[in-house]
């Protein structure tokens, strides 16, 4: 519990070093909190999208088809119909969740990377790839509204971006999981557990 409180107290402290035992409990709480907030935001955004799909299916039955069962809900839009729903709130919700996660983890990740002798900027690689993926996915979905053919070049670029994102995220988690450097390094003295 002490490491969680310490993490929130040091939300804006980017200097110094953190042990794994100081970082991981805090990171777990932050990720759980972010997923909870994202779950609520995505539920609200999806309800709005479903309501819009229902309205469009009634107004344009030739272009929007909804199929329901006890376990699924499917909406099909005729390509190029111009009837794709506005996904702005959905992507704003995702972006807000990413922003919350970044704000709450940035300093702690920086201190943890400092403990390994690495600059905090290392953590920006997956973040930049995630932002590129969100922007690209928004553009890809928007292109479905304007064309009968999807933008396969953008789709391919997104696939490559997503693979790079997952690889960089895995690498970052590995770096955050490895033990810190023994003794002092350029970021300060070795941290002491419980401080």
C-alpha positions in Angstrom: 0.0 0.0 0.0 2.9 2.3 0.8 4.3 2.0 -2.8 0.8 3.0 -4.2 0.5 6.1 -2.0 4.2 6.9 -2.9 3.4 6.7 -6.6 0.5 9.1 -6.4 2.5 11.5 -4.2 5.3 11.5 -6.7 3.1 12.0 -9.7 5.2 14.9 -11.0 8.6 13.7 -9.7 10.6 12.7 -12.8 14.0 12.6 -11.1 15.5 9.8 -9.1 15.0 6.0 -9.2 12.3 3.5 -8.2 12.7 -0.2 -7.3 10.5 -2.8 -8.9 8.7 -3.2 -5.6 7.9 0.5 -5.6 6.8 0.6 -9.2 4.7 -2.5 -9.9 2.0 -2.2 -7.2 1.4 1.4 -8.2 1.4 0.5 -11.9 -1.1 -2.3 -11.3 -3.5 0.1 -9.5 -3.2 2.7 -12.2 -3.8 0.2 -15.0 -6.8 -1.2 -13.2 -8.2 2.3 -12.6 -7.6 3.3 -16.2 -9.4 0.2 -17.5 -12.3 1.0 -15.2 -12.6 4.5 -16.6 -12.1 3.3 -20.1 -14.8 0.7 -19.6 -17.3 3.3 -18.6 -16.3 5.7 -21.4 -16.4 3.0 -24.0 -19.8 1.7 -22.8 -21.3 5.2 -23.1 -19.7 5.7 -26.6 -20.9 2.3 -27.8 -24.4 3.0 -26.6 -24.4 6.2 -28.6 -23.1 4.3 -31.7 -25.7 1.6 -31.3 -28.5 4.1 -31.0 -27.3 5.9 -34.1 -27.1 2.6 -36.0 -30.7 1.8 -34.9 -31.9 5.1 -36.2 -30.0 4.7 -39.5 -31.3 1.2 -40.0 -34.9 2.5 -39.7 -34.3 5.5 -42.0 -32.1 3.6 -44.6 -33.0 -0.1 -44.5 -31.4 -0.6 -47.9 -28.0 0.6 -46.6 -27.8 -0.4 -42.9 -28.6 -3.9 -41.7 -28.6 -4.9 -38.0 -28.5 -8.6 -36.9 -29.0 -9.5 -33.3 -28.9 -12.7 -31.3 -28.6 -13.5 -27.6 -24.8 -13.4 -27.9 -24.0 -10.9 -30.7 -24.9 -7.6 -32.3 -23.8 -6.9 -35.8 -24.2 -3.7 -37.9 -23.5 -3.7 -41.7 -23.2 -0.5 -43.6 -23.3 -0.5 -47.4 -19.8 0.7 -48.6 -19.8 4.2 -49.8 -23.3 4.9 -48.5 -22.0 7.9 -46.4 -23.9 6.5 -43.4 -21.1 5.4 -41.2 -21.7 6.7 -37.7 -19.6 9.4 -36.2 -16.8 7.6 -34.3 -15.5 10.8 -32.7 -16.7 10.1 -29.2 -15.4 6.6 -29.3 -11.9 7.8 -30.3 -12.0 10.6 -27.8 -12.8 8.1 -25.1 -9.9 5.9 -26.1 -7.6 9.0 -26.3 -8.8 10.1 -22.9 -8.0 6.7 -21.4 -4.5 6.8 -23.0 -4.0 10.3 -21.7 -5.0 9.3 -18.1 -2.6 6.3 -18.2 0.2 8.5 -19.5 -0.3 11.2 -16.9 -0.5 8.7 -14.0 2.5 6.5 -15.2 4.9 8.9 -16.8 6.9 9.9 -13.8 6.9 6.4 -12.2 8.0 4.8 -15.5 10.8 7.4 -15.8 12.1 6.7 -12.3 11.9 2.9 -12.9 13.9 3.3 -16.2 16.3 5.6 -14.4 16.9 2.7 -12.0 18.1 0.6 -15.0 20.3 3.5 -16.1 18.1 4.4 -19.0 16.4 7.7 -19.9 12.7 8.1 -19.4 12.3 8.9 -23.1 12.5 5.1 -23.8 8.9 4.9 -22.7 7.8 7.3 -25.5 8.3 4.7 -28.3 5.2 2.6 -27.6 3.2 5.7 -26.8 4.0 7.3 -30.2 3.1 4.1 -32.0 -0.2 3.8 -30.0 -1.1 7.4 -31.0 -0.2 6.7 -34.6 -2.4 3.6 -34.5 -5.4 5.4 -33.0 -5.2 8.3 -35.5 -4.7 5.8 -38.4 -7.7 3.7 -37.3 -9.9 6.7 -37.1 -8.8 7.7 -40.7 -9.4 4.1 -41.9 -12.9 4.0 -40.5 -13.7 7.4 -42.0 -12.5 6.3 -45.4 -15.2 3.5 -45.3 -17.8 6.3 -45.4 -16.4 7.8 -48.6 -15.4 4.8 -50.7 -16.6 1.3 -51.6 -13.0 0.1 -51.4 -11.0 0.2 -48.1 -7.6 2.0 -48.2 -5.5 -1.2 -48.2 -2.2 0.8 -48.0 -3.4 2.4 -44.7 -4.6 -0.9 -43.5 -1.2 -2.5 -44.1 0.6 0.4 -42.5 -1.7 0.0 -39.4 -0.9 -3.7 -39.2 2.8 -3.0 -39.3 2.4 -0.1 -36.8 0.4 -2.4 -34.4 3.1 -5.1 -34.6 5.8 -2.5 -33.8 3.6 -1.2 -31.0 3.2 -4.6 -29.4 6.9 -5.4 -29.7 7.9 -2.0 -28.2 5.4 -2.4 -25.4 6.7 -5.9 -24.6 10.2 -4.5 -24.6 9.3 -1.7 -22.3 7.6 -4.1 -19.9 10.7 -6.2 -19.9 12.9 -3.2 -19.2 10.6 -2.2 -16.3 10.7 -5.8 -14.9 14.5 -6.3 -14.9 16.5 -5.4 -11.8 18.0 -1.9 -11.5 21.7 -1.2 -11.7 23.6 -1.8 -8.5 24.9 1.2 -6.7 24.6 4.8 -7.8 24.2 5.7 -11.5 23.8 9.0 -13.4 20.2 9.3 -12.1 21.1 9.1 -8.4 21.9 6.7 -5.6 20.3 3.3 -5.5 16.8 3.5 -4.1 16.0 2.0 -0.7 12.9 -0.1 -0.2 10.2 1.5 1.9 11.3 5.1 1.2 
